[in-house]
């Protein structure tokens, strides 16, 4: 973190303290990475240790012990090495030639072979567990590093955005007093997009009860901008002090619709979707397709979507959130269970949309009579620790639609024609209702396939309109 510091950048002592905290996490992360790494093979010392364990058990009372372990030690060691190499390549079923060679050289050949295999298997388990510990440690180190960067970025953003304006504070206080609201304190903040957020600690005067929307309207009149209560704010300001956040009103809105059907027309689907209002005037849409179908796949995709929602609502960038989730899934379980992630983040101030994909199917953008495809060749989350995530950004216009689908939808269409057919279905759809659009497209896909769904199928259509 130190390399990005600039002279005079740290005036606020809180920023300095948070920067030290982030630096300590980065240092801890680097320490984890410098510890013992992965081992693909056994070292010479480990082979010697295995050789010693086997000979101690098998050769203790053998009349040829001195000969095999002193005069012919190299040949005995070579014999054990050949057995281990054969086991590594072909498994415990050794070929006849190796067994015959062992029987000619060793009086206790069956026991020597059995003890060698047992010692090797135990050593192999230890090696695998050590590599698993390394994987977990590096996974946690990566998360620490990501969290440190996010913490420092957020701290700087808040410090740069918070400002004082005594004149504006006095103006708001007097204006709210006229509608029966007493203001105790205020915090003014400008986002990185140049949008106002004003946090007011207020209460209604005795005998008054004021709607939060009215408060936001009056605040907007003072700052010369259209303001509204932040999503999830209380509807009424009562007699007790509370903090109300007023944000600038968005220029765009989204409407969305979903159509889905389970494999073989079952009620339970392994696909799960997300629609969430996010900080900074953004709207988040996501679809996750769990491995397989039915209840187990549903539990998997639901867990992924809930985790994603919490991270996005906390302010994590989509790519960082997916990386954290992937690390948690890879290091948190023995078996491999993957889920695709398809995320669309709509900026309701600018009308832009960010597409983030991990193993997801093609996403389609309908703008008038044209249809654009956003494809991805990445792996789902939960497969490997270091994964690639594709991010694409597009500027949308009022009346455009974004259509997200799971692989069950695309697989129902003929191979090599899937994208073209789906684009044609979208182009021909004559409706501006997102729910009707989603159901229309699902119906066309089912009609084209002419059979029951062989996988869970979900289509989400999102329309963007200017307010």
N, C-alpha and C positions, 0 to 999 in steps of 0.2 A: 504493500500500500504506500510505502514511503516514496516510491519513485514518482507518484503522480501528485505529490504535494508541491505547492507553489508558495513562493514568499508572500506572506500576508494573507494566506487563504484561511487561516484558522484564528479568527477573532473571537468567535463565540466559544466560551469554555466548555459548553455542552458538546459542541462539535469535536473539540480536542479530545474530550473524554471518550466519546463514542469511537473516534478514530483509533485511540489507543486500544480500546476493546476489540475493534476489528483487526488491528495489527496482531494482537495476541492470538486471535483465532487463526489468522493466516500462518503465524509462526508454528502453532500447534499442527496445522495441516501439513506444513512442510516437514515437520518432524516425523509425522506418520509416514510420509512418502520416502524418507531416508532410511527407515527401518528395513529389515530383511524383506526381500522381494520374493516373487514367485520362483519355484524350483520345478523344472520339468523332469529332471533325472536325479538319481542318487549320486552323491559325491563318493570319492575314493574312500574317505574315512567311514562313510555309512556302509559301503560294501564290506569293509574290513570288520565293522561291528557285526553285521549280519553273519559273516563267515565265522567269527568267533562264537556267536550264539549257537550256530548249527553244530560246529565241531565240539563245543563243550558238552552238548547234549548227546551227540551220536558217537563220538570217538573216545569218550572217557575210558571205557573198558575194552577197547579194541586192541588186538595184538599188533596191528599195523599202525597204531597211532603215531609212533615216533617217525616211522618211514613217511607216512602221508603228510604229516604236519611239519616235518623238518627237511628231510632229503627231497621229498617230492611235493613240498608245500605249493610251489608255483603251479604244478599240474592239478593239484586238488582245488586250488583257488580258481583255476581256469575252468575246471569241470563245473563248479558251482555257478560261475559267471555265465557259462553257456546255457545252463538250466534256466537261470533268471532271464536271459535274453529270449529264450524260446517261450517262456511263460508270458513275457511282455508282448511278444509278437502273436502268439497263437493261443494263449490261455493255458489252463492247467493240464490240458490233454497234450502231453509231449509226444513227439514222433518216436517211432520204434528205434531208430538209430541212436538217439540220445540215451534212451533207457538201456539199450544193450551196452553202450559204452560205459554207463554208470555201473552196471552189474559186473563188468569185467574189472573195474578199478576199485570198487568198494564192497567190503564184506557185508555191510549193512545198507545196501543200496535202497531198498524200500523205505527204511526209516530215514536215511539221509535225504531222499527225495521229499518225503512227507514233512520233515522238519524245515527243509529249505523253503518249501511252498508256504508253510505256516509263518515262518519268520518274514518272508517276503510280503505276504499279505498284510501282516501287522505293520510293517514299515511303510507299505503303500498307503494304508489307512492314515497313518500319522502324517505322511506327505500331503495327502489330499486335505486333511483337516488344517494343516499349517497353511496350505494355499488358500483354503477357505477363509482363514483368519486374516491373511494378507488382503484378500478381496474385500472383506468387510471393512478392514481398517482403511484401505484406500478409498472405499465408497464413502465412509464417514468423513475422511479427509477432504474429498471433493465437495461434499455438502457443506462442511465448515467453510471452505474457501468461497463457495457460492453465497452462503449466508453473510459472510464478512463483506463481500463486494456489495451485496444488496443493502446491507446495513449502512455502509459508508455512503452509498449513492442516495439512499433515502434521507439520511441525516443532512447531507449537503443540500438536497433539494428543498427540504423543509426550512433549513437555515436561510437559503437564498430566497425562498418565497414568502416567508413571514415578514411583515413590515408594520410600522406604526404610523398612524395618521390621526393626530389629536383632533384636527378640524373635522374629519369624517366621523370619528367616534362621537364627538359632541353633536354633530348633525343627526346621526342615527338615534342617539339617546333622546334628543328633543322630539324627534318625529314619532318615536315609539311611545313616548310619554303621552302624546295626544290621543293615542288609541288605547290607553290604559295599560301600558306595559312598562315596568321598571327594569332598566338594564344595569347590571352590576359590573360586567366586564366584556371585552371584545378582543378577538384575535383576527387579524386580516392576513389573508394568504393568497398568493397568485401562483397558479400551477405552472408547470413548464410549458403548457400550451397557451399561457397568458390569460387563463380564466380565473375569475374571482371565486374565492371561498371565504365566507364570513361566519365565524363562530361566535355566537352571542350567549352569554349567561343571563337569563331574564326570568321574570315572573310577572304574572298579571297583578295589577293593582286590586285592592280590596273592592269586591263587587263586580269585577270584570272577569271575563273568560274570552280569550282571543284565539282565533284559528291561526295555526302556524302558517298557512298559505297567505293570510293577510299580513302577518309579520314579514314574510319574505317579499311580499309586494312592496311594502313600505321601504324595506332595505334597498330594494332595486331602484326605487325612486331616488334614494339618496346617492347611489353610486352611478346612476345613469345606465343601468343594465337590467335586463329581465332576469330576476332571481326567483328561485323556487326552493322549497325545503328539500334537503338531501333525502334520497330514497330510504325509507324506513323510519323517518322522523315521526315523533308523536304528533297527532293531529291538532291538539289543543294545548295552549300555554295556560297553566293553572296557577294556583296560589303559591306553589313551591318553586324555588329556583331550579332551573334546568338549563342545559346547554343545547342550543339549536344551531344546526349547521345549514347555512343558506348557500346554494351553489347557482352558477349561471344556468339558465334554461338551455337545453339542447336545441340544435337546429333541425335534427332529424329524429325520427322514431322508427322502430321496427315492429312488425307483426309477424308471427310465426305460426306454423302448423306442422303437425307430425302425423305420419301414417306408418303403421308397423304391423307385422304379422309374424308369428312364431314358426319355427320349423314344423312342417306337417300340420300347419294351422293350429298349433298348440297355443294355449293362453299365455304361457310364460315364455318370454323372449330373453335371449342373452344379450340383446342390445339395450343400452341405456343412454338417455340424452340429458342435456343440461341447458337451462335457460336462466341466466343470472344477470342482475344489475351489478356492475363493477365500479370501483372508484375511478374518478377522472372522467366521468361522462361516457363510460363504455358499456357495451352490452355483450355478454359472452354467450356463445352457443357452442355446444360440443356433443359429439356422439362417440361412444365407446362400444366396441364389439369384443366381448369376452371370448376366450378360446372355447370352441365347442358350441353347444346350445343348451337351452333349458335352464333349470334352476341354478346349477353350479356356475354356468357362464353368466347368468344374471347377477349372482352374488359378486362375481369377480368384477364385472363392468360397473356395477353399482358402487363398489368400494373405490374403484378408480375415479369415477365421476365425482363422488362425494369428496375425495381427497383433493381433486383438481379444483372443485368449487371453493373449498376452504382456503387453498393457497392463492387463488385468483382474487378472492374477496379480501384477503390480507394484503394485497398489493404486489404479489410476486409477478414478474413478467411470465408470460405463458411458457416460453422456452425453458426458463429456470424451473418453473413448477413441474414441467414434464420430466426434466432431468432429475429432480429430487424424487419424484414418484418412481422413476425407473430404477434409481439406485436402491430405494426402499424395497421394491419388488424383487430385485435380483439378489440382494444380500439377505433378505428376510425370510427365505424359504429354500427348501431342499430341491423340490421339483420345479420344473420350468412351466410357468403358466403365464401366458402373455395376453395382452389386450391392446387393441388399436385405439388410437386417440386422434380425433379430428376436431380441431378448434377453430372457430371464427370469432374474432374480436372486432366488433363494430364501434368505431369512434363516432358518437352521435353529435359531436361538434363539427366535424369536418366531412363526415360521410365516407371516410376511408374504412377499409376492412383488412385485417391481418389474418392470414391463414397459416395455421401451425399444424403440421401433420407428423404422425409417427405410425407408420404402417397402415395408414388409412386409404380408403378408395378415393377415386377422383371426385372433386367438388366442381360444381358447374355454376357459372354466373350467367344469368339471363338478362340481357340489356336490349330491350326492344325485340328485334327479330334475330339478333346475334346471340350465340352461346359460346362462352369461353370455358375451357377446361383447366383446372388446377390439379395436376397429378403429382404423385409422390412415389419414390422407390425406397423409402426407409423401412426399417424393421419396427415391429410393435414394441411397446415397453414391456420389460420383464424378461427379455431374452439375453442381452449382453449388457455389461456395465457401461462401456463406452459406446454410446449409440449416436447416430446422426439424427438431427431434427431439422426438417425443412420449413422455412418460413418465407411466405410470399405476401406482398402488400399490393392492394389494388384500390384505386379511387372509384367509388361508386356514384351513380346518379340517382335522383329521386325516381322511384318506380322500378329499380333493378331488383332482381331476386337472386338469392344464393341458395343452391340446392345441395344438401349434403346427403350422402347415401352410405350404407354399409356394404361390405363385400357380398353379402347374400343377395342384394339387389343386382349387382353387376354380374355375379356368377350365374344368374338365371338367364342371362342373355348369351348369345353365341360368342365363343372366343374370337378375339381379334375384331369383333364388330360392336363390342359393348359400349365403348365411349361414343361411337358414331350413332348407334341406335338411341342411346339415352339422350344425346344432344337433340336428336330429331324429335323424340317424345316431348322434350322440354319446349322446343321451338313451336310445336304444334298445339301445345296446351293453351287454351284460350280462356284464362281466368286470372284475376288479380287478387283472388283470395288465397292466402298461403296454405290454409288447411285444405281447401278444395284442390289446389295444385298438387300438394303432397299425395292426396288420395287418388287423384287422377293419374299421376305417374306410377304409383304402385299398382293400380288397376291395369295400366297398359303393360307393365312388366309381367304381371301374372297372366294376362291374356296372351302375351307373346310366348311365354314359356309353355303354357297349356298344361301345367301339372301343379301338384301341391308344392309349396316351398321346400326346397332341400336344405335350407339354412334360414336362420332368422333374418328378417328383412325390415329395414327402417329407412324412411325418407323424411328429412326435415327441410322444409322450405321457409325461407326468411325473406320478407320484403322490406325494403327501405324507402321511406317517404320523408319529404321535407315538410316541416311544420309550417 
